[in-house]
Amino acid sequence: MKLQKFPRFLAVVILFYAVIEILFKLDVVNGYLLHIINLSLIYVILATSLNLINGITGQFSLGHMGFAGVGAYVSAALSTLVFKLSPSKPGDMLVFVGCIVAGGLAAAVVGLLIGFPSLRLKGDYLAIVTLGFGEIIRTAFNNLDVVGGPRGLLGIPKFSNFTTIIIASALSVVVIRNLIQSSHGRAMLSIRENEVAAELVGIDTTRYKVMAFTFGAFFAGIAGGLLAHLIQLAHPTQFGFIKSVEVLIMIYAGGVGSITGSILAAFGLTFLSEGLRLGIRSLADATGLPIGGEWRMVIYALLLIFIMLFRNEGLMGTKESKIIELPEVE
Amino acid sequence: MGPLINPQQIINGLQLGSIYALIALGYTMVYGIVRLINFAHGDFFMIGAYAAYAAFFAFNAMVAGRTGTLAFIVLVIAMATSASVAWLANKLAYKPLRYKPKLSSLITAIGVSMFIEYFFSAFPAIGASYRAFPEIIPRRDIHIGPAVVSNLVLIDLAVAAILMIGLTLLVRRTTLGKAMRAVSQDKDAARLMGIDIEMVISFTFLIGGAFAGAAGLLAGMTYPRIFPYMGILPGLKAFIAAVLGGIGNIPGAMLGAYIMGIAETFASAYNSLIGEGIAFAILILVLLIRPTGLLGEKIADKI
């Protein structure tokens, strides 16, 4: 796969990075806001990689956060248990990158193992199988004492910061976008458009489905590793079914098959989610009524239903912005 | 006596299987007719348990002492509440998407499921915490050899059996049942024959919801602890039972549910983690070896 030139996207990323860094130095953007931006960037990786499976290849995975969990636990276990590092020595950043990539590779291996048997299935069956696998992965973390069991894995060094996260996020988008541009990506798109026809023109559909699934799992693992090293915690509940559905809402809100849509929705919904959290809390404080945080998820659920009922194709449909430079497929 | 030939486990497995069977029937009927995995079906089961809980406290004083009458009223209310919610979910969320891509309905179903669960736990009068289910019928144990059979086991088995026989008669002997079978075979042809498809679909949701409601009451009586997320796992396992029996096939769902109930009881007796995972292991095996399920028929893809 040849990495294609990507000037406009790169310019936007660098501009965004510079603006946020400057605003942070000027104290316009505080630490909390920067944290939300970091989370949004991690969700960009999760949403675009899930979009590769669900949007581009037309499969239906419901266990995406399970792969993120594998990445998070593997990378965090490596960086805490094996290296016992404190992020001070100059070479540590390289080790951190190694840990994150190892987490991504572990997630990819799990994705490959799950993909082979289950991708022979279609549509809704695949949804159930991936949901089941996601839950099995979560239950496994919950019961493995080596990684903290239900307490979670604590004391992970804080390696992730705005710089590392934005680099990883931009790289993920570029690689996924170039994959879609390549002949492999075209094969994946053809599976989405018509699987039988794709098979009849000689495309090995199972191979490409497994490839999309493995790539998606790899990037989910990267995102999970970054998340664990950002919040310094890996906990089974972070990687459950509901979290997978949150990523799912992102790609359906942004547009199934649109990378631009996934990026916009990752930012939009992460900010909406935090806004709702704060809004509900201040409403509860102001009125003295017992308004719980669960209302946030009630609103999320209604959002998902309304998107499906009234704007089936999502915000962007399959359109891409000029910045991503992905040609439209008729 | 080793865990593999323990009659107590078989009794417990049949009891669990009865509850799974009532849930699985709703899944399989809805799938048979509209080809939708109704993710919210497990939540209809949860609503049945809560409706039974509310009905018990509403009518307990009124019919004081007459346990049978009370249990009957509670059962009817549980079934009616779940059936209405199922009917409403179909009308509001699934019907507008009937002729859109299949995945849209599936995602909407996930949304409906999330909405019901979080609405229940967010609503102050209900709340996310566990509640102890009241003892509607006092438990009595009957000793048969080494095994203990409680009256609850007999009630679970009897209620499930009566409902399943009723459903079989409905599907096999009535005009409505004939219409349901016709719609599940070929929607377009059924419409051309003058069958009101939407009416049949609504009715299917009503029956499926009612059965899930009954299962909610039985589960509440048997495992007396209810909470808003109690429907997720039983719903998933009942769905797997329906797949095991051959999704869309009514006797298949019953068979699959009893196999699942027994398999899970034995596996849990061996190790609780394996007990949780066995359902998914069964699902993977079925989908790999015989995707049509035990009693399902192979349907060729239409091009």
HADDOCK unambig.tbl for C-alpha pairs under 7 A between the chains (distance, minus, plus):
assign (segid A and resid 132 and name CA) (segid B and resid 280 and name CA) 6.14 0.50 0.50
assign (segid A and resid 136 and name CA) (segid B and resid 277 and name CA) 6.97 0.50 0.50
assign (segid A and resid 290 and name CA) (segid B and resid 124 and name CA) 6.71 0.50 0.50
assign (segid A and resid 292 and name CA) (segid B and resid 122 and name CA) 5.79 0.50 0.50
assign (segid A and resid 294 and name CA) (segid B and resid 118 and name CA) 5.80 0.50 0.50
assign (segid A and resid 294 and name CA) (segid B and resid 121 and name CA) 6.76 0.50 0.50
assign (segid A and resid 294 and name CA) (segid B and resid 122 and name CA) 5.00 0.50 0.50
assign (segid A and resid 295 and name CA) (segid B and resid 122 and name CA) 5.73 0.50 0.50
assign (segid A and resid 297 and name CA) (segid B and resid 118 and name CA) 6.26 0.50 0.50
assign (segid A and resid 298 and name CA) (segid B and resid 115 and name CA) 5.20 0.50 0.50
assign (segid A and resid 298 and name CA) (segid B and resid 118 and name CA) 5.50 0.50 0.50
assign (segid A and resid 298 and name CA) (segid B and resid 119 and name CA) 5.81 0.50 0.50
assign (segid A and resid 301 and name CA) (segid B and resid 111 and name CA) 4.82 0.50 0.50
assign (segid A and resid 301 and name CA) (segid B and resid 112 and name CA) 6.89 0.50 0.50
assign (segid A and resid 301 and name CA) (segid B and resid 114 and name CA) 5.69 0.50 0.50
assign (segid A and resid 301 and name CA) (segid B and resid 115 and name CA) 5.06 0.50 0.50
assign (segid A and resid 302 and name CA) (segid B and resid 111 and name CA) 6.78 0.50 0.50
assign (segid A and resid 302 and name CA) (segid B and resid 115 and name CA) 6.60 0.50 0.50
assign (segid A and resid 304 and name CA) (segid B and resid 108 and name CA) 6.93 0.50 0.50
assign (segid A and resid 304 and name CA) (segid B and resid 111 and name CA) 5.75 0.50 0.50
assign (segid A and resid 305 and name CA) (segid B and resid 108 and name CA) 5.18 0.50 0.50
assign (segid A and resid 305 and name CA) (segid B and resid 111 and name CA) 5.46 0.50 0.50
assign (segid A and resid 308 and name CA) (segid B and resid 104 and name CA) 6.13 0.50 0.50
assign (segid A and resid 308 and name CA) (segid B and resid 108 and name CA) 6.27 0.50 0.50
assign (segid A and resid 309 and name CA) (segid B and resid 97 and name CA) 6.85 0.50 0.50
